[in-house]
Structures are given as C-alpha cells and as structure tokens.
Amino acid sequence: MKPLLVLLVAMLAVTPLAAKADFEPVRDETTFRSLVEGRELARFGVRLEVLPEGQITGRGFGMRVGGMWEWRDGFFCRTLEFGSSGDPYNCQLVLRDGNTLRFISDQGQGDFADLRLR
C-alpha cells in the first residue's frame, strides 16, 4: 500500500459509534453547499476545497488531491485521486459541530474524518 494511503487509512480508523457523539447531521445539499462554499476543509497535512461545480481540489501531504462529488439521497458522494492512488466512489454521512465537518464513509457505517472549515 502507498505510504499516503496507509497514513490516511490510519487517520480514519475510528469506530462508527464514537463518530456521531456531539455532531448534528447535515441533511440537505443546500445546507452543505452553504457550509463549504468559498471555504477550505483542513486537517493535519490535508487542505481541500469542495467546489460548487462538483469538483474536489487540494493537497494532501504534499500531493495533489482531486476528485468529483455530488449530493445523493442525503449523502456526500465522492471519488478522490491523490498521487498515483485513489479512493473509489463512496457516499458519506456528513455531520457538523461548529466549524468541524465529520465525513463518515459507507453512508455513516464506516470510518470517519474530521475536517475544519476555514
């Protein structure tokens, strides 16, 4: 496995039950767009933008990150490419606590990543 992918997987390895503790769901695309429009999503080593046209751009641990996204049936569905690796299409539950968005893979049943809105 590529070093970046190993690091990203390790950073996301948290149980789904703990993932929902103090966060409220983002239920619709309009609300999601209002949160991310013109803002950056950041965490250690990662800075991303979720663009209105359906693209994801940014950098992760020195590598370019890109992808596509759509809102489908209450979930943020996306693909990601980084370096010569990628992450397949996955629909994620989005939760919010202040300026932190939590993305939980597999429609809220998988691992999660917290990203700060800047």
N, C-alpha and C positions, 0 to 999 in steps of 0.2 A: 504494500500500500504506500502511496506517495506520502512524504512527511507532512505536507499541509493537510491532506485528508485525514491522516492519523490524528493530528492535533485538533482539527475541527470536530472529529468524532468524539475525542476525549473530552473536549469542552462541552459537548452537548449531552454527555451521558449522565442524566438525572432522571429519577423515576417520574412517571407521568402524574402520580397523585400529588407529589410535592409541587408540581408545576403550576397548580391552579390556586395556591394558598391565598394570596392577597390581591389577586388581579381580577378585573372585570372584563367580560368578553367584548370584543369589537364585533358587532352583529351585522353591519352592512358596509357595502363598498363606499358609500358616500362618507361615512364616518372615517373609515380607513384612509381614504384619499385626503380628507381634511387634516388628518394627523401627520401624514408623510409628505404632503406637498411642500416643496421648497426646503425640505429638511433632510438631514443626513441621519442614517442609522449607524450607530457606532458601538463597538465593544473592543476589548483589548486586541489590537492587531487588525481590526476589520472596520472599514468605513464604506457604507453603501448608500446609494440613492435608489429609491423606487419611483420611477418616472411615470407621469400620467399616461404616456403612450404605450405602456406595457413593458418597458424595458427595466432591467436592473443593471446598474453600473457601479463600479467602485474598485477597491483594492482590499486584498486580504493577505496579510503577512508578506507584503512586497509584491504580490502577484495581482495582475488584473483580474477582476471578477465581472462577469456579465451573465445575463440571463433574461428570461421573459416571465411575465406574471399576468394573472387575471384573477378576478374575484368570482368564485363559483359556489353557489349554494351555501353561502355564509363562511367560506374558507378562502384564504390566500393561497392560490395555487401557482407554483413556480418551478422553473428549471434554473440551475446555476452551472456556470462553467468557470473554472479557475485553473490557470496554467494549462497543463495538458490533461487535467482531470475534470470531472463534472459530477453533478448531483442530479439524478433524474427527476422528472415531474413528480411533485408531491404537493398535496393540499394540506394546509396547516391552519390550525385554530390560532387566532390572534387574540391575545389578552393585553390589557393595559393597566398600568399602575403609575399614575403621574406621567413622567416623561420616559417611561420604560415600556417597550412593547415586548411581549413574550410570544414567540412563534413556536407552536408545538406541532411537530410533524405527525403524519398519519392521521389527520383530522382530529388532533387532540389526544391521540393514544400513544404517541411516541416520545422521543427525546425533545428537549426544548433549547432555545437560545434566547437570551435577553439582549436586546439592543436598545441603547439610549437614543432618544430623539434630540438632535442638536440643530 
